[in-house]
Amino acid sequence: MPQLAALTARYRVITYDQSGTGRARETRLPAGYAISDMADEVLEILDATGTPSCHFVGHALGGLAGVDLALRHPDRVRSLTIVNGWAAADAHTRRCFEVRVALLKGAGPEAYVRAQPIFLYPATWLAANADRMAVEDAHALSGFQGSDNLLRRIEALLRFDATAQLGALKLPVLLSAARDDVLVSCSQSEALAARLPNALLDVAPFGGHGLNVTEPAAFNALLLDFLDRQA
């Protein structure tokens, strides 16, 4: 949401809810659901909206779907922006998700949702935005995707490993990360940058995993500059 006004002023923007989430949360995800399935959903949306190619912007899990789409359908992706993403989840990120899964299974969705901002945002920002977090918690619970769907999506992101294929991605890639991200270390974005032939890496000193929310002005400026240069 903090990017929409800036983007729609210059570009045609398509947003969507991944299968099993949001307005599509009634969909029951099958066992073995994978990042490639998420990329196929994007391909269906591109076809349905008459979009020959796009500049794909994905946050974390969304970025993985963009990587898979670009690897299998390079003609449909003109550039790729990955925010706090990875090629393969490292031990720290796996630990974080294991803790979150245990919380979901042991204490239920409300506890999971309440804990989520701790992984997404810096402590100082959380302390200054308590009212906003209360609204966000209520929104997340009202649209909760269901434990089964959530678990299958987490399993999919933990299975994903594109490390060996990154050299095949020749398109321009913007990698945006935050030094204080407690869920996905910025070293993951640095590792991506080292393997991608045409990558631009920006590591912000502050912002956490959701830096596009906590520092929207700086993030929007970075993103628009990158997109305008592709155009």
N, C-alpha and C positions, 0 to 999 in steps of 0.2 A: 504493500500500500504506500509506503513512503517514497516509492520510485514512480508511481503511476503518473502523477501530474507532470513531472519533468519529462518523462518519456513520451507521453501522448502529445505533448506540445510539438514534437518533432517527428514522431514515428507512428506508424500503425502498430498497436500493441495487442497481442492476444494473451490473455491469462486463462488458466484452466485449473480445475481440481483434479489431482491424480486419482485414478481409479481406486475406490475404497475409502476416499476422504471427502470432506466437505459436502458439496451437493451430490457427489457420486458415492457417498459412504454406504448406501444400501447395497452396493456391489460386494459380494463375498469373494475375497481373493483366494485363489486356489493354492494348494500346497506347491512349493517350488516356485512361487511367484518370484520374478527376477527383475533386475534393472533393465534388461533387454525388453521385458514386457512394458515397462514404463516408457521406454524409448519408442516402442511400437505405438503406444497411445498418442505420443506426440506426432508421429508420422500420420496417423489417422486424422488428427486435428488439422495438420497442415493441408492434407488432401481435402478435408471437408470445408475448409475456409478458403480454398483456392490460393494457397500460399506456396509458390514454387520453392522458395528458400527463405531462411530467416537468420537473424542474429539471435542466438539462443542464450538466455541468461538463466542460470540455475544456482540456487543456494544449497550447498552441501549435497544432500541426496539428489536434489534437482540437477546439480552439476554432473553427477554420475550419469544420469539419464542423457544429458547432453553429450557427454563423452561417448557413450554407446551409440547414440544416434549419429554422431559425426563419423565414427569409425565405420559403421555399416552403410550409411547413406550420406557420403561426403558432399554430394551435389545439393543436399537440402539445407546445409548449415554453412552460412557465409562467415560467421565468426562465433566464438564460444566464450562466454564469461562464466567463470566458476568462482563462487564466493565460499571461502573456507571449506574447500573440498579436498579430495584425496584420490590417489590411484588405487590404493588398497588400505583398508583401515589398519592402523598400527596398534600396538599393544595397549597404549593409553586409551585410544578411542574405543577399543573393544571393552576395556574395563568399565568405561563410562556407560556404555550401552548395557553391559551385563548388570550393572547396578540398577539402571533404570528398568530393565526387564524384571529384575527381582522385586523392585518396588511395585510395579504394575501387578505382578502375580500375587504378591503377598499382601499389599495394602489397597489395591484397586486403582481405578482411573483417577479419582480425585487427588490421591496422593501423588500419582504420576504427574498430573497436570500442575499441581502446586510446586513440585520439584523442578519442573522443566525450565523455568526462568533462570535457575541457578546455573544451568549449563549453557544458557543462551546469552546472558547479559553480565556485564561487570558489576561487582558488588556495590560500588558507589552509585552507579546508574540505577540499580534496583532500589537502593535506599531512597533515592530522590524521586522515584516514580511508583511509589506504593499504590496510589489510586489507579494509575494506569494498569498496573499488574493485576489488580482485582478485577478490572473490566476484561482484561485479556484471559484471565483464568476462567471467568464465567463464559466467555465466548468459546474457549477451547473445550469446556465441558459440554456446552449445549450442542456443539458440533463434533463431539468425540467420535472417532472413526470406528470404535469397537476394538476390544483387546485382540481378537484374532487377526483382524486386518493389520493392526499396528505391529504385532509380533512378526507377521509375515513380511512386512515392509522392512523391519529391522534386520531380519534374517537375510533379506535380499541385499541390503547395503553392506552387511558384514561378509557376504560371499563374494562380492564384486572385487575383481582384481584386473585392472587394465594395464598394469605396469609394463608388460612386455610389448604392448601394442601402441604405446604413446608416440613412438617415433613415426608412426604412420599418419599422425594428425598434422597436416601441413598448414591448416587454416590458422588465422590469427586467434590467439587465446589470451584473454585477460584473466589473471589470477589475482583475486583480492582476498587478503587475509588480515587477521588482527594478531598482534603480538600477545595479547592477553586472553586469547580464546582458550577456555578450559576444557572444551569438548574435543576440538580438533586442533592439534598443535600447528602453528604456522610453518613448522618444518615440513609438514605434508605438502603445503603449497610450494615451498622451496624445492622439494623433491620433484614435483610436477614440472616446475620451471626448468629444472636441469634436464628433463627428458623430452620436453616438447620443443620442436624445432623453431616455432614462431610464437613464443610466449612473452607477455609482459607481466611482471610480478610487482604488486604493490602491497607492502606490509604496513598496516597502520599501527601506531603505537597503542591505540586505545579503541575499544568498541566491542570486544568479545565476539562470540560466535555469530551474533546477530548485528554485526556492525552496520549493516544497511538500515537498521532500525535505530540504533543508538547514535549513529553519526551520519544521518541521511544526506546532509548538504555536501559533505566531503565525498561520500560514496557516489552520489548522483553526478557530481562534477567529474569524478574519475571515469564513471561509466559512459557519460555522454561524450567526453573527449575521445575515449576509445572508439565508440560507435561512429562518431562523426569522421574520424580518420579513416575508418573502413569505407564509409560512403564516398 
